[in-house]
Amino acid sequence: MIFNTDNYYDGPVAPSPYPVGIEGALMHVYENECNYNALMKAVGISELKYYQETGKSLFVHEAGALSGFIEKAKAFFKKVIEKIKQIFHKFAAVMNQYMMSDREFIKKYSKELYRKNLADFEFNGYKFENLSANVTHARGLPTSAYTTTLTHDDINKLNPEDQGETTPLTSDQVDDAIETARGDFLATLTGGSSGKYTESEFREELHDILYGDSKEDLDKISIREWLQYIETTKEDVKKVEKQQKDIIKNIDDHIKALDKLQTTINKKDATVKDMYGSTSDDTKLSTKGTNGDFLEKMNQNLNNTVTTMKAESNYKTIYFGMLVQAVKDRNRQAKAICVKAIGYNKKESANYGYYGESSVDDLFAGVTIR
């Protein structure tokens, strides 16, 4: 192997070792970045070593170099899929514990809660309006959110000829494409307009979408609605599992696209060089007139493509982590609302029929205690 990096683990997936929610998701994103940096470091070391030994470019002159890079990129994305599964397994385990403890609570208090007079009852918390409308209850995440292309047209083409003929984007252009893609993804959650988002801005906006802008005093509370969030925990877990499968399918599509490119390369005697002429003549590697830099362009475009695919995998990992946290937090807020409601008694005004219909409070309205 040209690149000395570890293969992904393809055995049974254990629950995530990190907390359920955005904190755990960010730890997995950190692991993704470490894996990606290890891959890029291996590429750089391999290129330098090959140049020192031969005086030539690794990806232009070494048969199997591009294919070897693609193989490692595929392994990287398979590892990302494993982490998405770990997040869901941890979430499902936590929610199952809630279901076990809540079963008796629902049995004991549901009828009492339905009979309660909760006029003027308030609770300081989140509304979770978009969580209900767009994620776990109505229709799940729109399909377009999983098919949104984050890559610029110039780097979204995995055909070898297109990869080599296209002038590679600069790093700034790649960053711009990624920020635009984050905005496109957020727009699919709300049906609103798109924009450009850094990763930190993306997290803040996502929190506002799933939770609401901030905690507020909730009034006119429908206890039936909040009790239902406890009663339907099992169904919510199933809906989140559907989200997991859709995200995994999206990442798997990246793997299939890379696999298709790898197959195309391998069919040409394990090198793309034979497709465009002899590499012994560095002045003209391609019959299409790319003046010797065809394979170098292809390599750079492939790097850009993997970089943007990685970025998409990261922000969808962040989304999924925030999603499971929001579902969990709404469930626990529902329990807290119900517990508070059990102990709530609406204060009725006493009417003694004294001085007409005045209440006892009115008798002493003019007295100020200092």
C-alpha positions as CSV (number, residue, x, y, z in Angstrom):
1,M,0.0,0.0,0.0
2,I,1.2,3.5,-0.8
3,F,-0.7,5.1,2.1
4,N,0.0,3.7,5.5
5,T,-3.3,4.5,7.3
6,D,-5.5,2.2,9.3
7,N,-8.5,0.5,7.6
8,Y,-12.0,1.3,9.0
9,Y,-13.6,-1.1,11.4
10,D,-16.5,-3.0,9.8
11,G,-17.7,-5.1,12.6
12,P,-20.7,-4.7,14.9
13,V,-21.1,-1.1,16.0
14,A,-21.1,-0.3,19.7
15,P,-22.9,2.8,21.2
16,S,-21.0,6.0,21.0
17,P,-18.6,6.5,24.0
18,Y,-19.6,10.2,24.1
19,P,-22.7,11.9,25.5
20,V,-25.9,12.0,23.4
21,G,-26.1,15.3,21.6
22,I,-23.9,18.0,20.0
23,E,-21.0,17.5,22.4
24,G,-20.7,13.8,21.3
25,A,-21.2,14.6,17.7
26,L,-18.4,17.2,17.8
27,M,-16.1,14.6,19.3
28,H,-16.9,12.3,16.3
29,V,-16.3,15.2,13.9
30,Y,-12.9,15.7,15.6
31,E,-12.2,12.0,15.0
32,N,-13.2,12.5,11.4
33,E,-10.8,15.4,11.1
34,C,-8.0,13.4,12.7
35,N,-8.6,10.5,10.2
36,Y,-8.7,12.9,7.3
37,N,-5.5,14.7,8.4
38,A,-3.8,11.3,8.7
39,L,-4.8,10.5,5.2
40,M,-3.6,13.8,3.8
41,K,-0.4,13.5,5.8
42,A,0.2,10.1,4.3
43,V,-0.4,11.5,0.8
44,G,2.1,14.3,1.4
45,I,4.8,12.0,2.8
46,S,4.3,9.5,0.0
47,E,4.5,12.3,-2.7
48,L,7.7,13.7,-1.1
49,K,9.3,10.3,-0.8
50,Y,8.5,9.4,-4.3
51,Y,9.9,12.7,-5.6
52,Q,13.1,12.3,-3.6
53,E,13.6,8.8,-5.0
54,T,12.6,9.3,-8.6
55,G,12.4,13.1,-9.2
56,K,8.9,12.6,-10.6
57,S,5.3,13.2,-9.4
58,L,3.7,10.2,-7.6
59,F,0.2,10.6,-9.0
60,V,1.4,11.2,-12.6
61,H,4.0,8.4,-12.8
62,E,3.1,5.7,-10.3
63,A,0.6,3.1,-11.4
64,G,-2.1,2.6,-8.8
65,A,-1.4,5.8,-6.8
66,L,-4.7,7.4,-7.6
67,S,-6.6,4.2,-7.0
68,G,-4.8,3.7,-3.7
69,F,-5.8,7.2,-2.6
70,I,-9.4,6.5,-3.5
71,E,-9.4,3.3,-1.6
72,K,-8.3,5.1,1.6
73,A,-10.9,7.9,1.0
74,K,-13.6,5.2,0.8
75,A,-12.4,3.7,4.1
76,F,-12.6,7.2,5.6
77,F,-16.3,7.6,4.7
78,K,-17.1,4.1,5.9
79,K,-15.7,5.1,9.2
80,V,-17.9,8.2,9.2
81,I,-20.9,5.9,8.7
82,E,-19.8,3.9,11.7
83,K,-19.8,7.0,13.8
84,I,-23.3,8.0,12.7
85,K,-24.5,4.5,13.8
86,Q,-22.7,4.9,17.1
87,I,-24.6,8.1,17.8
88,F,-27.9,6.5,17.1
89,H,-27.2,3.4,19.2
90,K,-26.2,5.6,22.2
91,F,-29.4,7.7,21.7
92,A,-31.6,4.6,21.4
93,A,-30.2,3.2,24.6
94,V,-30.8,6.4,26.6
95,M,-34.3,6.7,25.3
96,N,-35.0,3.1,26.1
97,Q,-34.0,3.8,29.7
98,Y,-36.4,6.8,29.7
99,M,-39.3,4.6,28.4
100,M,-38.7,2.0,31.2
101,S,-38.9,4.6,33.9
102,D,-41.7,6.7,32.3
103,R,-44.0,3.7,31.8
104,E,-45.2,3.7,35.4
105,F,-45.4,7.5,35.5
106,I,-47.8,7.6,32.6
107,K,-49.9,4.8,34.0
108,K,-50.2,6.6,37.4
109,Y,-50.6,10.2,36.4
110,S,-52.0,10.5,32.9
111,K,-55.7,10.6,33.9
112,E,-55.0,13.1,36.6
113,L,-53.1,15.3,34.2
114,Y,-55.9,15.3,31.7
115,R,-58.4,16.4,34.4
116,K,-56.1,19.2,35.7
117,N,-57.2,22.9,35.4
118,L,-54.0,24.3,34.0
119,A,-55.2,27.8,33.3
120,D,-52.4,30.3,33.9
121,F,-49.9,27.4,34.2
122,E,-46.5,28.4,32.8
123,F,-43.1,26.7,32.2
124,N,-39.8,28.2,31.2
125,G,-38.5,26.1,28.3
126,Y,-38.1,25.7,24.5
127,K,-40.9,25.4,22.0
128,F,-39.2,22.9,19.7
129,E,-41.6,24.1,16.9
130,N,-39.4,23.1,14.0
131,L,-38.5,19.9,15.6
132,S,-42.2,18.8,15.5
133,A,-42.9,20.3,12.1
134,N,-39.9,19.2,10.1
135,V,-38.2,16.3,11.8
136,T,-39.9,13.8,14.1
137,H,-43.6,14.1,13.5
138,A,-44.7,15.4,10.1
139,R,-42.5,14.0,7.4
140,G,-38.9,13.7,8.6
141,L,-36.1,15.7,7.1
142,P,-36.9,16.7,3.4
143,T,-35.2,14.3,1.0
144,S,-33.5,17.3,-0.7
145,A,-31.5,17.8,2.4
146,Y,-29.7,14.5,1.7
147,T,-29.2,15.1,-2.0
148,T,-28.1,18.8,-1.8
149,T,-24.8,19.0,-3.7
150,L,-22.3,20.9,-1.7
151,T,-19.6,20.7,-4.4
152,H,-19.1,23.2,-7.1
153,D,-19.8,21.9,-10.6
154,D,-16.1,22.0,-11.3
155,I,-15.3,19.4,-8.5
156,N,-18.5,17.4,-8.6
157,K,-17.6,15.5,-11.7
158,L,-16.0,12.1,-11.0
159,N,-15.4,11.2,-14.6
160,P,-11.6,11.0,-15.1
161,E,-11.7,13.1,-18.2
162,D,-13.8,15.8,-16.5
163,Q,-11.6,15.7,-13.5
164,G,-8.5,16.3,-15.5
165,E,-9.9,18.8,-18.0
166,T,-11.3,21.0,-15.3
167,T,-9.1,23.7,-13.7
168,P,-9.0,22.9,-10.0
169,L,-10.7,25.3,-7.6
170,T,-8.6,27.2,-5.2
171,S,-8.8,26.5,-1.5
172,D,-10.9,29.7,-1.0
173,Q,-13.3,28.6,-3.7
174,V,-13.7,25.2,-2.0
175,D,-14.3,26.9,1.4
176,D,-16.9,29.1,-0.3
177,A,-18.7,26.1,-1.8
178,I,-18.8,24.4,1.6
179,E,-20.2,27.4,3.3
180,T,-22.9,27.7,0.7
181,A,-23.7,24.0,1.0
182,R,-24.3,24.4,4.8
183,G,-26.7,27.2,4.0
184,D,-28.5,25.1,1.4
185,F,-28.9,22.3,4.0
186,L,-30.4,24.6,6.6
187,A,-32.8,26.0,4.1
188,T,-34.2,22.5,3.5
189,L,-35.1,22.3,7.2
190,T,-37.1,25.5,7.3
191,G,-38.1,26.1,3.7
192,G,-36.4,29.5,3.9
193,S,-33.7,31.1,1.9
194,S,-30.1,29.9,1.8
195,G,-26.9,31.7,2.7
196,K,-23.3,31.0,3.7
197,Y,-22.4,29.6,7.1
198,T,-19.1,28.8,8.8
199,E,-19.2,25.7,11.0
200,S,-19.9,27.7,14.2
201,E,-22.6,29.7,12.5
202,F,-24.1,26.5,11.2
203,R,-24.3,25.1,14.8
204,E,-25.9,28.2,16.2
205,E,-28.5,28.4,13.4
206,L,-29.3,24.7,13.7
207,H,-29.9,25.0,17.4
208,D,-32.3,27.9,16.8
209,I,-34.1,25.8,14.2
210,L,-34.5,22.7,16.3
211,Y,-35.0,24.4,19.7
212,G,-36.1,27.9,19.1
213,D,-34.2,31.2,19.6
214,S,-34.1,30.8,23.4
215,K,-36.0,29.6,26.4
216,E,-39.2,31.5,27.2
217,D,-42.2,31.3,29.5
218,L,-44.5,28.9,27.8
219,D,-48.2,29.5,28.5
220,K,-51.4,28.0,27.2
221,I,-49.7,24.7,27.5
222,S,-51.5,21.7,26.1
223,I,-50.7,19.0,28.6
224,R,-52.0,16.4,26.2
225,E,-49.3,17.4,23.6
226,W,-46.5,17.3,26.1
227,L,-47.6,14.1,27.7
228,Q,-47.7,12.6,24.2
229,Y,-44.0,13.3,23.8
230,I,-43.4,10.9,26.7
231,E,-46.0,8.3,25.5
232,T,-44.7,8.2,21.9
233,T,-41.0,7.9,22.7
234,K,-40.7,4.6,20.9
235,E,-42.2,6.1,17.7
236,D,-39.8,9.0,17.9
237,V,-36.8,6.7,18.2
238,K,-38.0,5.0,15.0
239,K,-38.3,8.3,13.2
240,V,-34.8,9.3,14.2
241,E,-33.6,5.9,13.0
242,K,-35.0,6.7,9.6
243,Q,-33.0,10.0,9.7
244,Q,-29.9,7.9,10.4
245,K,-30.5,5.6,7.5
246,D,-31.1,8.5,5.1
247,I,-27.8,10.2,6.2
248,I,-25.9,7.0,5.9
249,K,-27.3,6.4,2.4
250,N,-26.1,9.9,1.4
251,I,-22.6,9.2,2.6
252,D,-22.7,5.7,1.0
253,D,-23.5,7.5,-2.3
254,H,-20.1,9.3,-1.9
255,I,-18.4,5.9,-1.5
256,K,-20.2,4.5,-4.6
257,A,-19.2,7.5,-6.7
258,L,-15.5,7.0,-5.6
259,D,-15.8,3.3,-6.2
260,K,-17.1,4.0,-9.8
261,L,-14.1,6.3,-10.4
262,Q,-11.7,3.7,-9.0
263,T,-13.2,1.0,-11.2
264,T,-12.7,3.2,-14.3
265,I,-9.1,3.9,-13.4
266,N,-8.4,0.2,-12.7
267,K,-9.8,-0.9,-16.0
268,K,-7.0,1.0,-17.7
269,D,-4.3,-1.3,-16.4
270,A,-4.3,0.1,-12.9
271,T,-3.3,3.6,-14.2
272,V,-5.0,6.5,-16.0
273,K,-1.8,7.2,-17.9
274,D,-2.6,4.8,-20.7
275,M,-5.8,6.8,-21.3
276,Y,-3.9,9.9,-22.3
277,G,-0.6,8.8,-23.7
278,S,2.8,8.0,-22.4
279,T,3.9,9.7,-19.2
280,S,7.5,9.5,-20.2
281,D,6.9,12.7,-22.1
282,D,6.0,15.3,-19.5
283,T,5.3,17.9,-22.0
284,K,2.1,16.2,-23.3
285,L,0.3,13.6,-21.2
286,S,-3.0,14.0,-22.9
287,T,-4.4,13.8,-26.4
288,K,-6.7,16.6,-25.3
289,G,-3.9,19.1,-25.2
290,T,-3.6,19.8,-21.4
291,N,0.1,20.4,-21.8
292,G,1.4,17.9,-19.3
293,D,-0.7,18.7,-16.2
294,F,-3.7,16.5,-16.9
295,L,-3.1,14.0,-14.2
296,E,-2.0,16.7,-11.7
297,K,-5.3,18.5,-12.3
298,M,-7.2,15.3,-11.9
299,N,-5.5,14.6,-8.6
300,Q,-6.2,18.1,-7.3
301,N,-9.8,17.9,-8.3
302,L,-10.1,14.6,-6.6
303,N,-8.6,16.1,-3.5
304,N,-11.1,18.9,-3.6
305,T,-14.0,16.5,-4.1
306,V,-13.0,14.4,-1.1
307,T,-12.5,17.5,1.0
308,T,-16.0,18.8,0.2
309,M,-17.5,15.3,0.7
310,K,-15.8,15.2,4.1
311,A,-17.2,18.6,5.0
312,E,-20.7,17.5,4.1
313,S,-20.3,14.3,6.2
314,N,-19.2,16.5,9.1
315,Y,-22.1,18.9,9.0
316,K,-24.5,16.1,8.7
317,T,-22.9,14.4,11.7
318,I,-23.4,17.7,13.6
319,Y,-27.0,17.8,12.4
320,F,-27.7,14.3,13.6
321,G,-26.0,14.9,16.9
322,M,-28.1,18.1,17.4
323,L,-31.3,16.2,16.3
324,V,-30.9,13.4,18.8
325,Q,-30.2,15.9,21.6
326,A,-33.2,17.9,20.7
327,V,-35.5,14.9,20.7
328,K,-34.0,13.8,24.0
329,D,-34.3,17.2,25.6
330,R,-37.9,17.7,24.4
331,N,-38.7,14.3,26.0
332,R,-37.2,15.4,29.3
333,Q,-38.8,18.8,29.1
334,A,-42.2,17.1,28.6
335,K,-41.6,15.0,31.7
336,A,-40.6,18.1,33.7
337,I,-43.7,20.0,32.5
338,C,-45.9,17.0,33.5
339,V,-44.3,16.7,37.0
340,K,-44.7,20.5,37.6
341,A,-48.3,20.3,36.4
342,I,-49.1,17.5,38.9
343,G,-48.3,19.8,41.7
344,Y,-50.0,22.9,40.2
345,N,-53.2,24.3,41.7
346,K,-54.8,27.3,40.2
347,K,-55.4,29.9,42.8
348,E,-59.1,30.7,43.0
349,S,-60.2,34.2,44.2
350,A,-62.3,33.9,47.5
351,N,-65.7,35.5,47.3
352,Y,-67.3,36.3,50.7
353,G,-70.2,38.5,49.4
354,Y,-69.0,41.3,51.7
355,Y,-69.4,44.8,50.5
356,G,-71.2,43.6,47.4
357,E,-69.1,41.2,45.4
358,S,-65.7,42.4,46.5
359,S,-63.1,39.8,47.3
360,V,-61.2,39.7,50.6
361,D,-58.1,41.0,48.7
362,D,-60.0,44.1,47.7
363,L,-60.8,45.0,51.4
364,F,-57.1,45.6,52.1
365,A,-56.1,46.9,48.6
366,G,-55.1,50.3,50.1
367,V,-52.8,48.9,52.7
368,T,-49.1,49.0,51.8
369,I,-46.6,46.9,53.8
370,R,-43.2,48.6,53.9
